[in-house]
Amino acid sequence: MLRYSTVAMWFHWTIAALVIANLTIGLFHDALPGGSMSAHKAIGLTVLALTLARIAWRLGHRPPPLPATTPGWERGAAHATHWLLYILMVAMPVTGWMMVSGSATRRPLDWFGLFDLPYLPVGPQAGGIGHNAHAILGWLMLALVALHVAAALRHRLILRDGMLARMAPALDR
């Protein structure tokens, strides 16, 4: 079975770990230490940068084709889920950035304390739209991540078709 490139795997697993970390921080930030939201913002903007790089890579490097035996409904679901995840990996950080930029009480925006990041030129109304969109998109991201993980586990544990090995460098082939 054909596999993804090492670069594609690196993007996938790095962004996946950051997205899961940020979903966790976003859901449980009230119970976490005070600096967690600063890290949340920095991780989100890192996801944005990596996702844009990943999309650029993806446009120049086609993924391996799905096996010919993959049912049409599964192909459609896989493509739709992947592109929705790409859209969310851009929209989530942008709406969060809008929310922070349009807040009446701006809090520091930096990248892990190493350097300051600019605010977007938006006002409070756009900040409010960003806040509402960020919350809704966060729940959608959580649902799609859960669906993606469930599909990978289905392929690995139920179908045992080697599909997960296409993206998992450590799995036997």
Secondary structure by P-SEA (a helix, b strand, c coil): cccccaaaaaaaaaaaaaaaaaaaaaacccccccaaaaaaaaaaaaaaaaaaaaaaaaaacccccccccccaaaaaaaaaaaaaaaaaaaaaaaaaaaaaaaccccccccccccbbbbbccccaaaaaaaaaaaaaaaaaaaaaaaaaaaaaaaacccccccccccccccccc
